[in-house]
Amino acid sequence: MTLASPAIAAPARLPDTLVGKLGGELIRHVGSDNAQQIRSWASTILSPAVAANDKADFTTNLVAAARDAGGVELVDARSDPRQPGLLQLAVKGRRGGRMAVWVLAADPAHPGLLAQAAAFPMDDPSLYAAWPKEAVSHPAMKQLVETTLDQLVRTADFSGCVTVVDARETIVDACRGLADRRFGVPIDRQTRFHIASIGKTFTAVAIAQLVEAGKLSWDATLDSLVPEYPDHATAKTITVWQLAHHTAGLGDFMVPEFFAHRETFVDPADYLDLIARQPKVGEPGKDWNYSNAGYVLLGRIIENVSHENYFDYIQRHVFTPAGMTASGFDSPEDVTPKLAVGYFHDGLFSTGWKTDAYKAGFKGSPAGGGYSNNTDLVKFARALRDGTLLQPATLEKMFDDGVPAGPGTYAVGFGDRLSHGRHIRGHAGSIEGTDANLQMVWENGAAVVLTSNEGPSQTWMLAEHIADLLAADGAKP
């Protein structure tokens, strides 16, 4: 999982570069080859630097584009001057009109090969084209959000809820779609959703509470806090601060082995050996690399320092004081009232739904995967800012020295970006069966929550656009 998939704008022309030529070849092969031909050809252009599971995912997406859309057409192309050799392509299916983003990067060590190849869902750019850039009245904002939700229902079969609040009132509290498609159960304001990586914010708050209580230091090493971690040499070089900022150089645990034995991964300690065996993606303290593994290790640190089970700690020290009565962590055999069934498309251009029963982990973790509803997430946002969960000085430290990531920075468990001179802080999550986003306008007490039982998609971006309008409200020109 990433903070955001790229936004694309003009012009619709491929650059005359190696990666541009490979992008053109991708479009041509997807439009003319059969599945076996696509697989054979794709294997010849992916560098040894691309992980095996990433190769498989990208190739599967190419085959699905040919199967479900009959090929694709180029809509836009953009390079990023901060990342030479990177090319982002917006493509549209010939059938159905669904859109996706291909992110490609050339491999300097292997000319003619791709060192990065990934595909992301993409909303139609026209969805937000008419959105105002400055503040609007609350009635106008409500109408705008409701109209956009209706458009998402028509174009993407959206189901989920959006809640928008400021310091005084609830501006929007709207739901659409079905919590269970098999039985036609509608979503309502009490529906609970899995919230994916929003759960990282709970882990971050727990770590900060332990630091605040003097039981933990930001500079403490993983080795000193989790001596049972198998890779002692690496653990000696990794700090709590680095784990919380995704700068520990660790990768992911969501590899084929994890999904093949998912029922064995329940508590943070169950992940330690798997994480220790995964390839490192950087040096500790250097570049930002989003890491689910790092947050699972933070969960184990919480257990070792507090002497409480991770899930119990979050319940007692985060959910309960914040008044979050509809939040928790479940496993497949649990019967959780009002919990929506998760759905996903089997391919970026597919229109059919499948349940996420075999795509999710067995249980949520410190990296995410718990459940909540919009009411509880609004309570969490308020408890975070009013001193219920953390003291102001602790919060200030959490947002000091954020690491550049996406459109802003990544602090301790929260993204942080500026809009209209104000800080928008929060976290999104998107994975099979889930799309969720919590964003807070720090200076004026406003917040927006989006939850959905569909994913991965770009629907969570709706919350970002709403947050921009909330930030503009009352801001000085």
Buried (B, 14 or more C-beta within 10 A) or exposed (E): BBBBBBBBEEEEEBBEBBBBBBBBEBBEBBBEBEBEEBBEBBEEBBBEBBBEEBBBBBBBBBBBBBBBBBBBEBBBBBBEEEEEBBBBBBBBBBEEEBBBBBBBBBBEEBEEBBBBBBBBBBBBBEBBEEBEEEBBEBEEBBEBBBEBBEBBBEBBBBBBBBBBBBEEEEBBBBBBBBBBBEEEBEBEEBBBBBBBBBBBBBBBBBBBBBBBEEEBBBEBBBBBBBEEBEBEEBBEBBBBBBBBBBBBBBBBBBBEBBBEEBEEBBBBBBBBEBBBEBEEBBEBBEEBBBBBBBBBBBBBBBBBBBEBBBBEBBBEBBBEEBEBEBBBBBBEEEEBEBBBBBBBBEBBBBBEBBBBEEBBBBBBBBBBBBBBBBBBBBBBBBBBBEEBBBEEEBBEBBBEEBBEBBBBBBBBBBBBBEBBEBBBBBBBBBBBBBBBBBBBBBBBBBBBBBBBBBBBBBBBBBBBBBBBBBBBBEBEE
